Amino acid sequence: MLRPTRSEPEAGAIKPAAQGVDLALDPEHHRLFAAGRNPTTLVIMDATDEKVLESFPISAGVDGNIYDPATDLVFSSPRAGVLHVFREDSADMLSPLEEMKTEYGAKTMGLAPTTHNLFLVTSDFTPPGGPKGDRKAIKEQPAC
């Protein structure tokens, strides 16, 4: 289990992803898949000793991270409009499989475990056509 300690200035930080956002777990192999920001990185860790095994760059604004044990796939969803798909080749190795284009802002996701369908949601960031028209669109950032 990850336990922050008071003696460490950056307690709870998962290097190299300084700001951890979401965790997914492979319980069979005791692997944590930690998505983080600053830098935007997916980190693979041993859940028993907290050793970092690998890390991969991902796009800006990561929010969701899911591991599907039936397919050995890991999904990371940032707001940048790219879904990062990785395959767990072994307990100690992950391979980037695909970067799928999504709608901008589709960073919240869920997995249906029986069908293996992945669902991502977002909002319409275009200005409204109403009389006020004062909703501000989120500024788009380029994907990695």
Contact map, one row per residue, 1 for C-alpha under 8 A:
111000000000000000000000000000000000000000000011010000000000000000000000000000000000000000000000000000000000000000000000000000000000000000000000
111100000001000000000000000000000000000000000010010000000000000000000000000000000000000000000000000000000000000000000000000000000000000000000000
111110000001000000000000000000000000000000000000000000000000000000000000000000000000000000000000000000000000000000000000000000000000000000000000
011111010011000000000000000000000000000000000000000000000000000000000000000000000000000000000000000000000000000000000000000000000000000000000000
001111110011000000000000000000000000000000000000000000000000000000000000000000000000000000000000000000000000000000000000000000000000000000000000
000111111010000000000000000000000000000000000000000000000000000000000000000000000000000000000000000000000000000000000000000000000000000000000000
000011111010000000000000000000000000000000000000000000000000000000000000000000000000000000000000000000000000000000000000000000000000000000000000
000111111110000000000000000000000000000000000000000000000000000000000000000000000000000000000000000000000000000000000000000000000000000000000000
000001111110000000000000000000000000000000000000000000000000000000000000000000000000000000000000000000000000000000000000000000000000000000000000
000000011111100000000000000000000000000000000000000000000000000000000000000000000000000000000000000000000000000000000000000000000000000000000000
000111111111100000000000000000000000000000000000000000000000000000000000000000000000000000000000000000000000000000000000000000000000000000000000
011110000111110000000000000000000000000000000000000000000000000000000000000000000000000000000000000000000000000000000000000000000000000000000000
000000000111111011110000000000000000000000000000000000000000000000000000000000000000000000000000000000000000000000000000000000000000000000000000
000000000001111111110000000000000101000000100000000000000000000000000000000000000000000000000000000000000000000000000000000000000000000000000000
000000000000111111000000000000000000000000100000000100000000000000000000000000000000000000000000000000000000000000000000000000000000000000000000
000000000000011111000000000000000000001010100000000000100000000000000000000000000000000000000000000000000000000000000000000000000000000000000000
000000000000111111110000000000000011111111100000000000000000000000000000000000000000000000000000000000000000000000000000000000000000000000000000
000000000000111111110000000000000001111000000000000000000000000000000000000000000000000000000000000000000000000000000000000000000000000000000000
000000000000110011111000000000000001111000000000000000000000000000000000000000000000000000000000000000000000000000000000000000000000000000000000
000000000000110011111100000000000111100000000000000000000000000000000000000000000000000000000000000000000000000000000000000000000000000000000000
000000000000000000111110000000000111100000000000000000000000011100000000000000000000000000000000000000000000000000000000000000000000000000000000
000000000000000000011111000000000111000000000000000000000000001110000000000000000000000000000000000000000000000000000000000000000000000000000000
000000000000000000001111100000011110000000000000000000000000000011000000000000000000000000000000000000000000000000000000000000000000000000000000
000000000000000000000111110000011100000000000000000000000000000011100000000000000000000000000000000000000000000000000000000000000000000000000000
000000000000000000000011111001111000000000000000000000000000000000100000000000000000000000000000000000000000000000000000000000000000000000000000
000000000000000000000001111111110000000000000000000000000000000000101000000000000000000000000000000000000000000000000000000000000000000000000000
000000000000000000000000111111100000000000000000000000000000000000000000000000000000000000000000000000000000000000000000000000000000000000000000
000000000000000000000000011111100000000000000000000000000000000000000000000000000000000000000000000000000000000000000000000000000000000000000000
000000000000000000000000011111100000000000000000000000000000000000000000000000000000000000100000000000000000000000000000000000000000000000000000
000000000000000000000000111111110000000000000111000000000000000000000000000000000000000000000000000000000000000000000000000000000000000000000000
000000000000000000000000111111111000000000011110000000000000000000000000000000000000000000100000000000000000000000000000000000000000000000000000
000000000000000000000011110001111100000000111110000000000000000000000000000000000000000000000000000000000000000000000000000000000000000000000000
000000000000000000000011100000111110000001111000000000000000000010100000010000000000000000000000000000000000000000000000000000000000000000000000
000000000000010000011111000000011111000001111000000000000000000010000000000000000000000000000000000000000000000000000000000000000000000000000000
000000000000000010011110000000001111100111100000000000000000011110000000000100000000000000000000000000000000000000000000000000000000000000000000
000000000000010011111100000000000111111111100000000000000000010000000000000000000000000000000000000000000000000000000000000000000000000000000000
000000000000000011111000000000000011111110000000000000000001110000000000000000000000000000000000000000000000000000000000000000000000000000000000
000000000000000011100000000000000001111110000000000000000000000000000000000000000000000000000000000000000000000000000000000000000000000000000000
000000000000000111100000000000000001111110000000000000001000000000000000000000000000000000000000000000000000000000000000000000000000000000000000
000000000000000010000000000000000011111111000000000000001111110000000000000000000000000000000000000000000000000000000000000000000000000000000000
000000000000000110000000000000000011111111100000000000111110000000000000000000000000000000000000000000000000000000000000000000000000000000000000
000000000000000010000000000000001111000111110000000000111100000000000000000100000000000000000000000000000000000000000000000000000000000000000000
000000000000011110000000000000011111000011111000000111110000000000000000000000000000000000000000000000000000000000000000000000000000000000000000
000000000000000000000000000000111100000001111100000111100000000000000000000000000000000000000100000000000000000000000000000000000000000000000000
000000000000000000000000000000111100000000111110011111000000000000000000000000000000000000000000000000000000000000000000000000000000000000000000
000000000000000000000000000001110000000000011111111110000000000000000000000000000000000000000000000000000000000000000000000000000000000000000000
110000000000000000000000000001110000000000001111111000000000000000000000000000000000000000000000000000000000000000000000000000000000000000000000
100000000000000000000000000001000000000000000111110000000000000000000000000000000000000000000000000000000000000000000000000000000000000000000000
000000000000000000000000000000000000000000000111111000000000000000000000000000000000000000000000000000000000000000000000000000000000000000000000
110000000000000000000000000000000000000000001111111100000000000000000000000000000000000000000000000000000000000000000000000000000000000000000000
000000000000000000000000000000000000000000001110111110000000000000000000000000000000000000000000000000000000000000000000000000000000000000000000
000000000000001000000000000000000000000000111100011111100000000000000000000000000000000000000000000000000000000000000000000000000000000000000000
000000000000000000000000000000000000000000111100001111100000000000000000000000000000000000011000000000000000000000000000000000000000000000000000
000000000000000000000000000000000000000000111000000111110000000000000000000000000000000000001100000000000000000000000000000000000000000000000000
000000000000000100000000000000000000000011110000000111111000000000000000000000000000000000000000000000000000000000000000000000000000000000000000
000000000000000000000000000000000000000011100000000001111100000000000000000000000000000000000000000000000000000000000000000000000000000000000000
000000000000000000000000000000000000001111000000000000111110000000000000000000000000000000000000000000000000000000000000000000000000000000000001
000000000000000000000000000000000000000111000000000000011111010000000000000101000001000000000000000000000000000000000000000000000000000000000001
000000000000000000000000000000000000000110000000000000001111110000000000000001110100000000000000000000000000000000000000000000000000000000000111
000000000000000000000000000000000000100100000000000000000111110000000000000001110000000000000000000000000000000000000000000000000000000000001111
000000000000000000000000000000000000100100000000000000000011111000000000000001110000000000000000000000000010000000000000000000000000000000000000
000000000000000000001000000000000011100100000000000000000111111100000000000111100000000000000000000000000010000000000000000000000000000000000000
000000000000000000001100000000000010000000000000000000000000111110000000000111100000000000000000000000000011000000000000000000000000000000000000
000000000000000000001100000000000010000000000000000000000000011111000000001111000000000000000000000000000011100000000000000000000000000000000000
000000000000000000000111000000001110000000000000000000000000001111100000011110000000000000000000000000000000100000000000000000000000000000000000
000000000000000000000011000000000000000000000000000000000000000111110000011100000000000000000000000000000000011000000000000000000000000000000000
000000000000000000000001110000001000000000000000000000000000000011111001111000000000000000000000000000000000000000000000000000000000000000000000
000000000000000000000000000000000000000000000000000000000000000001111111110000000000000000000000000000000000001010010000000000000000000000000000
000000000000000000000000010000000000000000000000000000000000000000111111100000000000000000000000000000000000000000000000000000000000000000000000
000000000000000000000000000000000000000000000000000000000000000000011111000000000000000000000000000000000000000000000000000000000000000000000000
000000000000000000000000000000000000000000000000000000000000000000011111100000000000000000000000000000000000000000000000000000000000000000000000
000000000000000000000000000000000000000000000000000000000000000000111111110000000000001110000000000000000000000000000000000000000000000000000000
000000000000000000000000000000000000000000000000000000000000000000111011111000000000111100000000000000000000000000000000000000000000000000000000
000000000000000000000000000000001000000000000000000000000000000011110001111100000000111100000000000000000000000000000000000000000000000000000000
000000000000000000000000000000000000000000000000000000000000000111100000111110000011110000000000000000000000000000000000000000000000000000000000
000000000000000000000000000000000010000001000000000000000100011111000000011111000011100000000000000000000000000000000000000000000000000000000000
000000000000000000000000000000000000000000000000000000000000011110000000001111100111000000000000000000000111100000000000000000000000000000000000
000000000000000000000000000000000000000000000000000000000111111100000000000111111110000000000000000000001110000000000000000000000000000000000000
000000000000000000000000000000000000000000000000000000000011111000000000000011111100000000000000000000011110000000000000000000000000000000000000
000000000000000000000000000000000000000000000000000000000011100000000000000001111100000000000000000000011100000000000000000000000000000000011110
000000000000000000000000000000000000000000000000000000000000000000000000000001111110000000000000000011111100000000000000000000000000000000000010
000000000000000000000000000000000000000000000000000000000010000000000000000011111111000000000000001111110000000000000000000000000000000000000010
000000000000000000000000000000000000000000000000000000000000000000000000001111001111100000000000001111000000000000000000000000000000000000000000
000000000000000000000000000000000000000000000000000000000100000000000000001110000111110000000001111100000000000000000000000000000000000000000000
000000000000000000000000000000000000000000000000000000000000000000000000111100000011111000000001111100000000000000000000000000000000000000000000
000000000000000000000000000000000000000000000000000000000000000000000000111000000001111100000111110000000000000000000000000000000000000000000000
000000000000000000000000000000000000000000000000000000000000000000000001110000000000111110000111100000000000000000000000000000000000000000000000
000000000000000000000000000000000000000000000000000000000000000000000001110000000000011111101110000000000000000000000000000000000000000000000000
000000000000000000000000000000000000000000000000000000000000000000000001000000000000001111111110000000000000000000000000000000000000000000000000
000000000000000000000000000000000000000000000000000000000000000000000000000000000000000111111100000000000000000000000000000000000000000000000000
000000000000000000000000000010100000000000000000000000000000000000000000000000000000000111111000000000000000000000000000000000000000000000000000
000000000000000000000000000000000000000000000000000010000000000000000000000000000000000011111100000000000000000000000000000000000000000000000000
000000000000000000000000000000000000000000000000000011000000000000000000000000000000000111111110000000000000000000000000000000000000000000000000
000000000000000000000000000000000000000000010000000001000000000000000000000000000000011111011111000000000000000000000000000000000000000000000000
000000000000000000000000000000000000000000000000000000000000000000000000000000000000011110001111100000000000000000000000000000000000000000000000
000000000000000000000000000000000000000000000000000000000000000000000000000000000001111000000111110000000000000000000000000000000000000000000000
000000000000000000000000000000000000000000000000000000000000000000000000000000000001111000000011111000000000000000000000000000000000000000000000
000000000000000000000000000000000000000000000000000000000000000000000000000000000001110000000001111100000000000000000000000000000000000000000000
000000000000000000000000000000000000000000000000000000000000000000000000000000000111100000000000111110000000000000000000000000000000000000000000
000000000000000000000000000000000000000000000000000000000000000000000000000000000111100000000000011111000000000000000000000000000000000000000000
000000000000000000000000000000000000000000000000000000000000000000000000000000001110000000000000001111100000000000000000000000000000000000000000
000000000000000000000000000000000000000000000000000000000000000000000000000000001110000000000000000111110100000000000000000000000000000000000000
000000000000000000000000000000000000000000000000000000000000000000000000000000001100000000000000000011111100000000000000010000000000000000000000
000000000000000000000000000000000000000000000000000000000000000000000000000000111100000000000000000001111100000000000000010000000000000000010000
000000000000000000000000000000000000000000000000000000000000000000000000000001111000000000000000000000111110000000000000111000000000000000000000
000000000000000000000000000000000000000000000000000000000000000000000000000011111000000000000000000001111111100000000001111000000000000000000000
000000000000000000000000000000000000000000000000000000000000111100000000000011100000000000000000000000001111100000000001110000000000000000000000
000000000000000000000000000000000000000000000000000000000000001100000000000010000000000000000000000000000111110000000001110000000000000000000000
000000000000000000000000000000000000000000000000000000000000000110000000000010000000000000000000000000000111111000000111100000000000000000000000
000000000000000000000000000000000000000000000000000000000000000001000000000000000000000000000000000000000001111100000111000000000000000000000000
000000000000000000000000000000000000000000000000000000000000000001010000000000000000000000000000000000000000111110011110000000000000000000000000
000000000000000000000000000000000000000000000000000000000000000000000000000000000000000000000000000000000000011111111100000000000000000000000000
000000000000000000000000000000000000000000000000000000000000000000010000000000000000000000000000000000000000001111111000000000000000000000000000
000000000000000000000000000000000000000000000000000000000000000000000000000000000000000000000000000000000000000111110000000000000000000000000000
000000000000000000000000000000000000000000000000000000000000000000000000000000000000000000000000000000000000000111111000000000000000000000000000
000000000000000000000000000000000000000000000000000000000000000000010000000000000000000000000000000000000000001111111100000000000000000000000000
000000000000000000000000000000000000000000000000000000000000000000000000000000000000000000000000000000000000001110111110000000000000000000000000
000000000000000000000000000000000000000000000000000000000000000000000000000000000000000000000000000000000000111100011111000000000000000000000000
000000000000000000000000000000000000000000000000000000000000000000000000000000000000000000000000000000000000111000001111100000000000000000000000
000000000000000000000000000000000000000000000000000000000000000000000000000000000000000000000000000000000111110000000111110000000000000000000000
000000000000000000000000000000000000000000000000000000000000000000000000000000000000000000000000000000001111100000000011111000000000000000000000
000000000000000000000000000000000000000000000000000000000000000000000000000000000000000000000000000000111111000000000001111100000000000000000000
000000000000000000000000000000000000000000000000000000000000000000000000000000000000000000000000000000001100000000000000111110000000000000000000
000000000000000000000000000000000000000000000000000000000000000000000000000000000000000000000000000000000000000000000000011111000000000000000000
000000000000000000000000000000000000000000000000000000000000000000000000000000000000000000000000000000000000000000000000001111100000000111000000
000000000000000000000000000000000000000000000000000000000000000000000000000000000000000000000000000000000000000000000000000111110000000010000000
000000000000000000000000000000000000000000000000000000000000000000000000000000000000000000000000000000000000000000000000000011111000111110000000
000000000000000000000000000000000000000000000000000000000000000000000000000000000000000000000000000000000000000000000000000001111100111000000000
000000000000000000000000000000000000000000000000000000000000000000000000000000000000000000000000000000000000000000000000000000111110100000000000
000000000000000000000000000000000000000000000000000000000000000000000000000000000000000000000000000000000000000000000000000000011111100000000000
000000000000000000000000000000000000000000000000000000000000000000000000000000000000000000000000000000000000000000000000000000001111100000000000
000000000000000000000000000000000000000000000000000000000000000000000000000000000000000000000000000000000000000000000000000000000111110000000000
000000000000000000000000000000000000000000000000000000000000000000000000000000000000000000000000000000000000000000000000000000111111111000000000
000000000000000000000000000000000000000000000000000000000000000000000000000000000000000000000000000000000000000000000000000000110001111100000000
000000000000000000000000000000000000000000000000000000000000000000000000000000000000000000000000000000000000000000000000000000110000111110000000
000000000000000000000000000000000000000000000000000000000000000000000000000000000000000000000000000000000000000000000000000010100000011111000000
000000000000000000000000000000000000000000000000000000000000000000000000000000000000000000000000000000000000000000000000000011100000001111100000
000000000000000000000000000000000000000000000000000000000000000000000000000000000000000000000000000000000000000000000000000010000000000111110000
000000000000000000000000000000000000000000000000000000000000000000000000000000000000000000000000000000000000000000000000000000000000000011111000
000000000000000000000000000000000000000000000000000000000000000000000000000000010000000000000000000000010000000000000000000000000000000001111100
000000000000000000000000000000000000000000000000000000000001000000000000000000010000000000000000000000000000000000000000000000000000000000111110
000000000000000000000000000000000000000000000000000000000011000000000000000000010000000000000000000000000000000000000000000000000000000000011111
000000000000000000000000000000000000000000000000000000000011000000000000000000011100000000000000000000000000000000000000000000000000000000001111
000000000000000000000000000000000000000000000000000000001111000000000000000000000000000000000000000000000000000000000000000000000000000000000111
